[in-house]
Amino acid sequence: MKKITFVILVVFAFTSCYQKAAMEGFDQNQWLAFTQDCSDYRLKIADHVLKNSAALLASNQNEIEGLLGAPTEHELYTRNQKFFHYRLTPMDSCGSYGPVKFLSIRFNAIGRANELELVMRE
């Protein structure tokens, strides 16, 4: 009985892991270095991300976090929906002032991405 329980736990552990989403032409290292080097890479790649949104829309929350990292902001919404907002405009400390652009990803109640859009805030 103990062996069966152990085997079930091992199988569960291996099948419950998530892979990160993948996108052709996307440099994850530059995306993640955004806050440290005042890069405008996120602004430059935003259109590419939107054009290839199928790669992200087929993914769940954990897979997207594996690719894009933790969101700059997240928002809980009605009916268990969630939004991740990734800042695209360099930080104010980099000398970038004015409207701020975000990549916004909406997740449904079961954690699947179902909408991507660019959002601009004053």
C-alpha positions in Angstrom: 0.0 0.0 0.0 2.9 2.4 0.8 4.5 1.8 -2.6 1.2 2.6 -4.4 0.8 5.8 -2.5 4.4 6.7 -3.2 4.0 6.0 -6.9 0.8 8.1 -7.1 2.5 11.0 -5.4 5.5 10.8 -7.8 3.2 10.7 -10.8 1.2 13.6 -9.5 4.4 15.7 -8.9 5.6 15.2 -12.4 2.3 15.8 -14.1 1.5 18.9 -12.1 4.5 21.0 -13.2 3.9 23.7 -15.8 6.1 24.7 -18.6 6.6 28.3 -19.6 4.9 29.7 -22.7 7.1 30.1 -25.7 7.2 32.9 -28.3 9.4 33.1 -31.4 11.6 36.2 -31.5 11.1 37.1 -27.9 14.1 37.6 -25.6 13.1 36.7 -22.1 16.4 38.0 -20.6 15.9 41.5 -22.0 12.2 41.5 -21.0 13.1 40.6 -17.4 16.0 43.1 -17.2 13.5 45.9 -17.8 13.6 47.4 -14.3 17.4 47.3 -13.9 18.7 48.8 -17.1 16.0 51.3 -18.2 15.6 49.5 -21.4 12.8 50.3 -23.9 12.8 46.6 -25.1 9.3 46.1 -23.8 8.0 49.0 -25.9 9.8 47.7 -29.0 8.5 44.1 -28.6 4.9 45.0 -27.7 3.5 44.9 -31.2 5.3 41.5 -31.8 3.7 40.1 -28.6 0.3 41.2 -29.7 0.7 39.8 -33.2 1.8 36.5 -31.7 -0.8 36.5 -29.0 -1.9 33.0 -29.9 1.1 31.7 -28.0 0.0 33.4 -24.8 -3.7 32.8 -25.2 -3.1 29.1 -25.3 -1.4 29.4 -21.9 -2.4 29.5 -18.3 -1.3 31.9 -15.6 1.7 29.9 -14.4 3.0 29.4 -18.0 2.8 33.1 -18.7 4.6 34.0 -15.5 7.3 31.5 -16.5 7.8 33.5 -19.7 7.1 37.1 -18.7 7.9 37.0 -15.0 5.8 38.5 -12.2 3.5 41.2 -13.4 4.1 44.8 -12.5 0.5 45.0 -11.2 -2.3 42.4 -10.9 -6.0 43.0 -10.4 -8.7 40.7 -9.2 -12.0 41.2 -11.0 -15.5 39.8 -10.8 -16.3 36.2 -11.4 -12.8 35.1 -10.5 -11.2 36.8 -13.4 -7.8 38.3 -13.0 -5.7 40.8 -14.9 -1.9 40.9 -15.1 -0.4 44.3 -16.1 3.2 44.4 -17.4 4.6 47.9 -17.6 6.1 48.6 -21.1 7.2 52.2 -20.6 10.5 52.6 -18.7 10.2 53.7 -15.1 10.1 57.3 -14.1 13.5 57.0 -12.4 14.8 56.4 -16.0 13.7 59.8 -17.1 10.5 58.6 -18.8 7.6 60.8 -17.9 4.1 61.1 -19.3 1.6 58.4 -20.3 2.5 54.9 -19.2 1.8 51.8 -21.4 1.0 48.4 -20.1 0.5 45.0 -21.6 -2.7 43.8 -20.0 -3.6 40.0 -19.9 -7.0 38.9 -18.7 -7.4 35.4 -17.3 -10.7 33.6 -17.0 -11.9 31.8 -13.9 -9.9 28.7 -14.6 -6.7 30.6 -15.1 -6.5 30.6 -18.9 -5.4 33.8 -20.7 -8.3 34.9 -22.9 -7.4 38.5 -23.9 -4.4 40.7 -24.5 -4.4 44.4 -25.0 -2.2 47.5 -24.7 -3.5 50.0 -22.1 -2.3 53.6 -21.7 -2.6 55.5 -18.5 -1.9 59.1 -17.8 
